């Protein structure tokens, strides 16, 4: 039986999910939901209905897993718990500091409805989270280091665009080279948030907007920019389209640790990603975990989960026997 997927929100991430579904033979796209006028939205999959977000509850029997593609700043904290009352859900909530409260809200809604919700799915949080878990379990005497970029952060860019007077924006996260090289050498430096990354913002402001206020709001935004050295550039829409149209990203998770009776041997574990398209890769991770949500729901599990709670085999199309033959 094909897993029937719904997409709630059709921006960059939603389009990436639609593309990823085509690469997974055990899945079909059942419907796309939008807050825009549905007749104005053109998707690439023929024969799939595009419906207004207000109609979502009419499709509860037609969708096995709903993938939420909104932003973490204001969309997902409301949408994921609400839709978990009607569907098995997946989201990519990426405000790290607020994951515990988001988990609690989704967990309560999903347990009440008997559904499964998997939150914070992507590459960080997500794949990077798993590598931090594995590294810490294997090298308990050590330190974790995570570096992002250089690349466009969708969540941070979205947060800037929600500031009054901002028409459009892109934000780049940039590792500090000296910090990255010290970690790779196994120096195990103690690094503050500010010492690991810088942030660079390219902002298109509305005509007449208070640029000083916008810059101040960006630099003082908690959970996003307040803890970083942040540079803000105001540019035109034409410059943004010409110079910043792509959505690349990537990064590194590094575990530096020691083993031996006297901790005489040093080890460095490194996992890295280099992504041409942040939303398409994120979507590919989400779609794999939609398979896990479907399987967990079929087993009768309920409540909220994260990638840390999902057995690796649950995200793969192959059976457990096939995985043992191919991968062990």
C-alpha positions as CSV (number, residue, x, y, z in Angstrom):
1,X,0.0,0.0,0.0
2,X,1.3,3.4,-0.9
3,X,1.7,5.9,1.9
4,X,-0.5,8.9,1.2
5,X,1.2,12.2,1.9
6,X,-0.3,15.6,2.4
7,X,1.8,18.8,2.1
8,X,0.7,21.8,4.3
9,X,2.3,24.9,2.9
10,X,3.9,25.1,-0.6
11,X,7.0,27.3,-0.4
12,X,10.5,26.2,-1.0
13,X,10.2,23.3,1.5
14,X,6.8,22.2,0.2
15,X,8.1,22.1,-3.4
16,X,11.1,20.0,-2.1
17,X,8.7,17.6,-0.4
18,X,6.8,17.2,-3.7
19,X,10.0,16.4,-5.5
20,X,11.2,13.9,-2.8
21,X,7.9,12.0,-2.9
22,X,8.5,11.2,-6.6
23,X,11.8,9.5,-5.6
24,X,10.1,7.2,-3.1
25,X,8.1,4.5,-4.8
26,X,6.1,3.6,-1.7
27,X,4.6,7.1,-1.4
28,X,2.0,9.2,-3.3
29,X,1.1,12.8,-3.0
30,X,-2.6,13.0,-1.8
31,X,-3.1,16.8,-1.5
32,X,-1.5,20.2,-1.1
33,X,-2.9,22.8,1.3
34,X,-2.2,26.5,1.0
35,X,-3.3,29.7,2.7
36,X,-3.2,31.3,-0.7
37,X,-6.1,31.1,-3.2
38,X,-5.7,27.5,-4.4
39,X,-6.5,28.4,-8.0
40,X,-3.3,30.5,-8.1
41,X,-1.1,27.7,-7.1
42,X,0.4,25.4,-9.8
43,X,2.1,22.2,-8.6
44,X,4.1,19.8,-10.7
45,X,2.2,16.6,-9.8
46,X,-0.7,16.1,-12.1
47,X,-4.1,15.1,-10.8
48,X,-3.4,16.1,-7.1
49,X,-5.9,18.5,-5.5
50,X,-4.7,21.9,-4.2
51,X,-7.0,22.9,-1.4
52,X,-7.2,25.9,1.0
53,X,-5.8,25.3,4.4
54,X,-9.3,25.8,5.9
55,X,-10.4,22.6,4.1
56,X,-7.7,20.4,5.7
57,X,-10.0,18.6,8.1
58,X,-12.1,17.3,5.2
59,X,-9.2,15.1,4.2
60,X,-8.5,13.2,7.4
61,X,-9.4,9.9,5.8
62,X,-7.4,10.5,2.6
63,X,-4.0,11.3,4.2
64,X,-1.7,8.9,6.1
65,X,1.0,11.5,7.0
66,X,0.8,15.3,6.8
67,X,4.1,17.1,6.3
68,X,4.1,20.7,7.6
69,X,6.2,23.1,5.6
70,X,5.7,26.4,7.5
71,X,8.3,28.4,9.3
72,X,9.4,27.8,12.9
73,X,9.0,31.4,14.1
74,X,5.2,31.6,14.1
75,X,3.7,28.8,11.9
76,X,4.7,25.5,13.3
77,X,4.2,26.3,17.0
78,X,0.5,26.7,16.2
79,X,0.0,24.4,13.2
80,X,1.8,21.2,14.3
81,X,-0.2,20.7,17.6
82,X,-3.4,21.7,15.8
83,X,-3.0,19.3,12.9
84,X,-1.7,16.5,15.2
85,X,-5.3,16.4,16.5
86,X,-6.3,15.1,13.0
87,X,-3.3,13.5,11.3
88,X,0.0,11.8,11.8
89,X,2.4,14.8,11.3
90,X,6.0,15.7,10.5
91,X,7.6,19.1,10.9
92,X,11.0,20.7,10.6
93,X,10.8,23.0,13.7
94,X,14.4,24.3,14.1
95,X,14.4,26.8,17.0
96,X,16.6,24.6,19.1
97,X,16.0,26.4,22.4
98,X,12.2,25.9,22.1
99,X,12.1,22.3,21.0
100,X,11.2,21.0,24.5
101,X,8.1,23.2,24.7
102,X,7.1,22.4,21.1
103,X,7.6,18.7,21.8
104,X,5.2,19.0,24.9
105,X,2.5,20.7,22.9
106,X,2.6,18.2,20.0
107,X,2.9,15.3,22.4
108,X,-0.3,16.3,24.2
109,X,-2.3,16.8,21.0
110,X,-1.0,13.6,19.4
111,X,-1.7,11.4,22.4
112,X,-5.2,12.8,22.7
113,X,-6.0,12.0,19.1
114,X,-4.1,8.7,19.0
115,X,-1.7,10.0,16.3
116,X,2.1,10.1,15.8
117,X,4.0,13.4,15.4
118,X,7.7,13.6,14.6
119,X,9.1,17.1,15.1
120,X,12.3,18.9,14.2
121,X,13.2,16.6,11.3
122,X,15.8,17.8,8.8
123,X,19.6,18.0,9.0
124,X,19.9,20.2,12.1
125,X,18.0,19.5,14.1
126,X,17.8,16.0,12.6
127,X,20.8,14.3,11.0
128,X,23.2,16.4,13.0
129,X,21.4,15.5,16.2
130,X,21.9,11.8,15.5
131,X,25.6,12.3,14.9
132,X,25.9,14.2,18.1
133,X,24.2,11.3,19.8
134,X,26.4,8.6,18.3
135,X,29.6,10.6,18.9
136,X,28.8,11.2,22.5
137,X,27.9,7.6,23.1
138,X,31.0,6.3,21.5
139,X,33.5,8.8,22.9
140,X,32.0,9.7,26.3
141,X,35.2,11.6,27.3
142,X,35.1,14.3,24.8
143,X,33.3,17.4,23.4
144,X,30.8,18.0,20.6
145,X,31.2,20.8,18.1
146,X,28.7,21.8,15.5
147,X,29.4,24.3,12.7
148,X,26.9,25.4,10.1
149,X,27.5,27.0,6.7
150,X,28.6,28.8,4.9
151,X,25.0,28.8,3.7
152,X,21.5,30.2,3.8
153,X,19.4,29.5,6.9
154,X,15.7,29.3,5.9
155,X,14.5,29.7,9.4
156,X,16.7,32.8,10.1
157,X,15.8,34.3,6.8
158,X,12.1,33.8,7.5
159,X,12.5,35.4,10.9
160,X,14.0,38.5,9.3
161,X,11.2,38.7,6.7
162,X,8.6,38.8,9.5
163,X,10.1,42.1,10.9
164,X,7.9,45.1,10.1
165,X,9.3,47.0,7.1
166,X,11.2,44.0,5.6
167,X,10.1,43.1,2.1
168,X,12.6,40.2,1.6
169,X,15.8,38.9,3.1
170,X,18.5,36.2,3.0
171,X,20.7,35.2,6.0
172,X,24.0,33.4,5.7
173,X,25.6,31.4,8.6
174,X,29.4,31.4,8.4
175,X,31.8,29.2,10.5
176,X,34.8,31.0,12.0
177,X,37.7,29.3,10.2
178,X,40.2,29.4,13.1
179,X,37.7,27.7,15.4
180,X,36.9,25.0,12.9
181,X,40.6,24.2,12.3
182,X,41.3,24.0,16.1
183,X,38.5,21.5,16.6
184,X,39.7,19.4,13.6
185,X,43.2,19.3,15.1
186,X,41.8,17.8,18.3
187,X,42.6,20.8,20.4
188,X,39.2,20.6,22.1
189,X,38.9,24.3,22.6
190,X,36.2,25.9,24.8
191,X,34.2,28.0,22.3
192,X,31.4,30.4,22.9
193,X,28.5,30.7,20.4
194,X,30.0,34.0,19.2
195,X,33.4,32.4,18.6
196,X,32.1,29.6,16.4
197,X,29.9,31.5,13.8
198,X,29.1,34.9,12.3
199,X,25.8,35.8,10.6
200,X,25.5,38.0,7.5
201,X,22.1,39.3,6.5
202,X,21.0,40.8,3.1
203,X,17.8,42.8,3.5
204,X,15.4,44.4,1.1
205,X,13.5,47.0,3.1
206,X,10.1,48.6,2.2
207,X,10.3,52.1,0.9
208,X,10.5,54.6,3.8
209,X,11.2,51.9,6.4
210,X,13.3,52.7,9.4
211,X,16.6,51.0,8.6
212,X,18.2,51.6,12.0
213,X,15.2,50.0,13.7
214,X,15.2,46.9,11.4
215,X,19.0,46.4,11.9
216,X,18.5,46.7,15.7
217,X,15.6,44.2,15.7
218,X,17.7,41.7,13.7
219,X,20.8,42.0,15.9
220,X,18.8,41.8,19.2
221,X,16.5,38.9,18.1
222,X,16.7,36.2,20.8
223,X,17.4,32.6,19.7
224,X,18.4,33.9,16.3
225,X,21.0,36.7,16.2
226,X,21.5,38.1,19.7
227,X,24.4,35.7,20.5
228,X,26.3,36.3,17.3
229,X,28.4,38.9,15.6
230,X,25.9,39.9,12.9
231,X,26.3,42.1,9.8
232,X,23.3,43.6,8.1
233,X,23.4,44.8,4.5
234,X,20.5,46.7,2.9
235,X,20.2,46.0,-0.8
236,X,17.7,46.2,-3.6
237,X,15.3,43.4,-4.7
238,X,17.3,43.2,-8.0
239,X,20.6,42.7,-6.1
240,X,19.0,40.0,-4.0
241,X,17.7,38.2,-7.0
242,X,21.0,38.5,-8.9
243,X,23.4,37.6,-6.1
244,X,21.5,35.6,-3.6
245,X,18.9,33.4,-5.5
246,X,20.3,30.1,-4.4
247,X,19.7,28.2,-1.1
248,X,22.9,26.4,-0.4
249,X,24.0,25.2,3.0
250,X,26.0,22.6,4.9
251,X,28.1,22.1,7.9
252,X,30.0,19.8,10.2
253,X,29.4,17.8,13.4
254,X,32.7,16.9,15.1
255,X,33.2,14.8,18.2
256,X,36.7,15.1,19.7
257,X,37.5,12.6,22.4
258,X,40.0,10.4,24.2
259,X,40.3,6.7,25.1
260,X,42.7,4.6,27.1
261,X,43.4,4.0,30.8
262,X,45.3,7.3,30.9
263,X,43.3,8.9,28.0
264,X,46.4,8.8,26.0
265,X,44.8,8.3,22.6
266,X,42.8,11.0,20.7
267,X,40.0,10.6,18.2
268,X,38.0,12.9,16.0
269,X,34.7,11.9,14.4
270,X,33.5,14.2,11.6
271,X,30.2,14.2,9.7
272,X,29.8,16.8,7.0
273,X,27.2,18.0,4.5
274,X,27.5,20.2,1.4
275,X,24.1,21.0,0.0
276,X,23.2,22.7,-3.2
277,X,19.7,23.1,-2.0
278,X,18.9,23.4,1.7
279,X,15.1,22.9,1.3
280,X,15.4,20.0,-1.1
281,X,17.8,18.1,1.2
282,X,15.6,18.9,4.3
283,X,12.6,17.7,2.4
284,X,14.3,14.4,1.6
285,X,15.0,13.8,5.3
286,X,11.4,14.7,6.2
287,X,10.0,12.3,3.6
288,X,12.1,9.5,4.9
289,X,10.8,10.1,8.4
290,X,7.2,10.2,7.1
291,X,7.7,6.5,6.4
292,X,8.7,6.1,10.0
293,X,5.6,8.0,11.2
294,X,3.4,5.7,9.1
295,X,5.0,2.6,10.5
296,X,4.9,3.7,14.1
297,X,1.2,4.7,13.8
298,X,0.5,1.3,12.2
299,X,2.0,-0.3,15.3
300,X,-0.3,1.6,17.5
301,X,2.3,4.1,18.8
302,X,1.1,7.6,19.7
303,X,2.5,10.9,20.8
304,X,5.4,13.1,19.8
305,X,8.8,11.7,18.7
306,X,12.1,13.1,17.4
307,X,14.7,11.5,15.2
308,X,16.4,10.3,18.4
309,X,13.4,8.1,19.1
310,X,13.0,6.5,15.6
311,X,14.8,3.2,14.9
312,X,17.0,3.7,11.8
313,X,15.4,0.9,9.9
314,X,12.0,2.6,10.1
315,X,13.0,5.3,7.6
316,X,14.1,2.9,4.9
317,X,12.0,1.3,2.2
318,X,13.8,-2.1,2.5
319,X,12.8,-4.8,4.9
320,X,14.9,-5.5,8.0
321,X,16.2,-8.7,6.3
322,X,17.2,-6.8,3.2
323,X,19.0,-4.1,5.3
324,X,21.0,-6.8,7.2
325,X,22.1,-8.3,3.9
326,X,23.0,-5.0,2.3
327,X,24.4,-2.8,5.1
328,X,25.8,-4.9,7.9
